[in-house]
Amino acid sequence: MKMPGANEPSVVKIIELIGISQKGWEDAAANAMKEAARTVRNIKGIDLKRCSATVEKNTIVEYIAVVKIAFDVER
């Protein structure tokens, strides 16, 4: 994540989200990012914390990505 400059906000907030997909972990992370972007402005970065999956009958049926999203705090 880029550090703020002299004229940029100096406070960043981080939220944790869980994205879910039937396609893969990358898509699950992208789903979390898309959802955050609906209500959060000035997103600066995303950190993939953990991946997991739901398995049924020896097949992955759901990919789960836990992400942390960083954004500038508006003043």
LORO-25960 format. One record per residue (C-alpha): residue number from 1; residue in one letter; x, y, z. Coordinates in nm, 2 decimals, decimal comma. Layout:
residues N
+-----+--------+--------+--------+--------+
! num ! residu !   east !  north !     up !
+-----+--------+--------+--------+--------+
! NUM !      a !      X !      Y !      Z !
...
+-----+--------+--------+--------+--------+
END
This chain:
residues 75
+-----+--------+--------+--------+--------+
! num ! residu !   east !  north !     up !
+-----+--------+--------+--------+--------+
!   1 !      m !   0,00 !   0,00 !   0,00 !
!   2 !      k !   0,13 !   0,34 !  -0,09 !
!   3 !      m !   0,20 !   0,57 !   0,20 !
!   4 !      p !   0,02 !   0,91 !   0,19 !
!   5 !      g !   0,20 !   1,22 !   0,08 !
!   6 !      a !   0,19 !   1,57 !   0,23 !
!   7 !      n !  -0,15 !   1,66 !   0,07 !
!   8 !      e !  -0,31 !   1,31 !   0,10 !
!   9 !      p !  -0,52 !   1,18 !   0,40 !
!  10 !      s !  -0,31 !   1,03 !   0,67 !
!  11 !      v !  -0,57 !   0,79 !   0,81 !
!  12 !      v !  -0,66 !   0,46 !   0,64 !
!  13 !      k !  -0,94 !   0,23 !   0,76 !
!  14 !      i !  -0,95 !  -0,14 !   0,71 !
!  15 !      i !  -1,26 !  -0,36 !   0,68 !
!  16 !      e !  -1,27 !  -0,74 !   0,66 !
!  17 !      l !  -1,51 !  -0,91 !   0,42 !
!  18 !      i !  -1,58 !  -1,26 !   0,30 !
!  19 !      g !  -1,64 !  -1,32 !  -0,07 !
!  20 !      i !  -1,80 !  -1,63 !  -0,21 !
!  21 !      s !  -1,79 !  -1,78 !  -0,56 !
!  22 !      q !  -1,87 !  -2,11 !  -0,74 !
!  23 !      k !  -1,58 !  -2,03 !  -0,99 !
!  24 !      g !  -1,27 !  -1,99 !  -0,78 !
!  25 !      w !  -1,08 !  -1,80 !  -0,51 !
!  26 !      e !  -0,98 !  -1,51 !  -0,73 !
!  27 !      d !  -1,35 !  -1,46 !  -0,83 !
!  28 !      a !  -1,45 !  -1,48 !  -0,46 !
!  29 !      a !  -1,20 !  -1,21 !  -0,37 !
!  30 !      a !  -1,32 !  -1,00 !  -0,67 !
!  31 !      n !  -1,68 !  -1,04 !  -0,54 !
!  32 !      a !  -1,59 !  -0,90 !  -0,20 !
!  33 !      m !  -1,41 !  -0,61 !  -0,37 !
!  34 !      k !  -1,71 !  -0,53 !  -0,60 !
!  35 !      e !  -1,95 !  -0,54 !  -0,30 !
!  36 !      a !  -1,72 !  -0,31 !  -0,10 !
!  37 !      a !  -1,70 !  -0,06 !  -0,39 !
!  38 !      r !  -2,07 !  -0,02 !  -0,38 !
!  39 !      t !  -2,06 !   0,18 !  -0,06 !
!  40 !      v !  -1,69 !   0,25 !   0,01 !
!  41 !      r !  -1,50 !   0,53 !  -0,16 !
!  42 !      n !  -1,12 !   0,57 !  -0,20 !
!  43 !      i !  -1,03 !   0,20 !  -0,18 !
!  44 !      k !  -0,65 !   0,18 !  -0,18 !
!  45 !      g !  -0,57 !  -0,19 !  -0,15 !
!  46 !      i !  -0,69 !  -0,54 !  -0,08 !
!  47 !      d !  -0,51 !  -0,81 !   0,13 !
!  48 !      l !  -0,61 !  -1,17 !   0,08 !
!  49 !      k !  -0,60 !  -1,32 !   0,43 !
!  50 !      r !  -0,73 !  -1,67 !   0,38 !
!  51 !      c !  -0,89 !  -1,90 !   0,13 !
!  52 !      s !  -1,11 !  -2,20 !   0,21 !
!  53 !      a !  -1,38 !  -2,40 !   0,03 !
!  54 !      t !  -1,70 !  -2,60 !   0,09 !
!  55 !      v !  -1,68 !  -2,96 !  -0,03 !
!  56 !      e !  -1,97 !  -3,19 !  -0,12 !
!  57 !      k !  -1,92 !  -3,54 !  -0,25 !
!  58 !      n !  -1,55 !  -3,49 !  -0,29 !
!  59 !      t !  -1,60 !  -3,18 !  -0,51 !
!  60 !      i !  -1,54 !  -2,81 !  -0,43 !
!  61 !      v !  -1,88 !  -2,64 !  -0,46 !
!  62 !      e !  -1,80 !  -2,30 !  -0,30 !
!  63 !      y !  -1,48 !  -2,10 !  -0,29 !
!  64 !      i !  -1,44 !  -1,86 !   0,01 !
!  65 !      a !  -1,19 !  -1,57 !   0,03 !
!  66 !      v !  -1,14 !  -1,36 !   0,34 !
!  67 !      v !  -1,00 !  -1,02 !   0,25 !
!  68 !      k !  -0,91 !  -0,70 !   0,42 !
!  69 !      i !  -0,99 !  -0,38 !   0,22 !
!  70 !      a !  -0,81 !  -0,05 !   0,30 !
!  71 !      f !  -0,95 !   0,29 !   0,21 !
!  72 !      d !  -0,88 !   0,65 !   0,30 !
!  73 !      v !  -1,08 !   0,81 !   0,57 !
!  74 !      e !  -1,25 !   1,12 !   0,44 !
!  75 !      r !  -1,24 !   1,43 !   0,66 !
+-----+--------+--------+--------+--------+
END
